[in-house]
Amino acid sequence: MQSLFCCGFCSKTYIRKGSLRAYEIKKHNNNKLLHNQYPLCIPLFSDWQQFCSAFINLVRKCLTSHRSTQGLKSIEFPCSENIFAFYFMNKENFKYIHYQRKYNCTFKGLQGYQRIVKLFDFEEWERVTNKTGSETYVVFSKVNPNEYTIEEKKVKFCWNEKKNTFKYSVITFIFEINTEIVEFVD
């Protein structure tokens, strides 16, 4: 017996998961509706504070001054679906991908940085200055010297379930790091 893959947003059914994926990308690309497997409840504020602390600590730990830390990075840590969906679903670039049972939320450029500051209520989460005078930070924009333009960079939060022996869920934060030498002025 062959299994069928049903669209989570309408009544279409497909034989292959790839067909369902293509259909959902074409017809439901900017979907913000959540699956209704079970209702989301308002998470405890203490759970949100714990999530914020874990996120900020992991990002700051990634922002070491060693040159090899530059480039695209990702950190992964446990997070309940309830917390992620509740706090990110009203953001502009929030998206639920039904066929993967995955949430994405992308923040871009300086506006994205300001939205994250407001969300986590922590101003200097993305920058670390060490004693040797170098500063490592999450990149939100880059100046292109050849074209004299500013390129906005994206940071992305993804939530999905991992299925090993035990089912658990994680959030992945994908971002770019850069290091610069900062001159201290007396």
C-alpha positions, 0 to 999 in steps of 0.5 A: 500500500502506497502512502499519500501526502496531503497538503496541510492547507487545502484538500490536495493529495499527492503520491510523492512528497516531492510533488507535495513540496512543489505544490506547497511552494507554488500555491502556499509559499508565504504561509503563516498558518500553523498546523492544527495538530494541537493548539498552542498555549501561551508559554510561561514567561520564565521559559521565554527568559530561559530561551533568551538567555540560552540563545544570547549565551550561545551566540556570544560564545560563538563570537570568539576573537580567533580569526577562524570564526569568521564566515557563516555559522549556525548554532543549534539548541533545544526549543519547544515548538510552543515557544518558537511559534508563539514568539516568532509567528507575528514577525514579518518573515515568519513561514511554516513549511507543512511538508517538512513540519518546519518554521522559518523566520528571517531577519534582514539588515539593520531593521532585522537587527532592531527587531531581534533587539526588541524581541530578546530585549537585549541591546548588545547581544550580537557583538563582543569586544576582547582585551586585544582590541578586536571586535567580533559581531554578527553581520547584518550589512556589508559595504560593497566597496566596488559598487558603493552599495550596502548589502543587507545580510540575513540571519535565520531562525529555523525550528524543526523536529529531530527524530532519533531514538527520542523525538525532540525539537531544536532551533537553528540560528544561521548567521555570518560573523566578522572580526575587526580591529578596534582602536581604543581612544583614551 
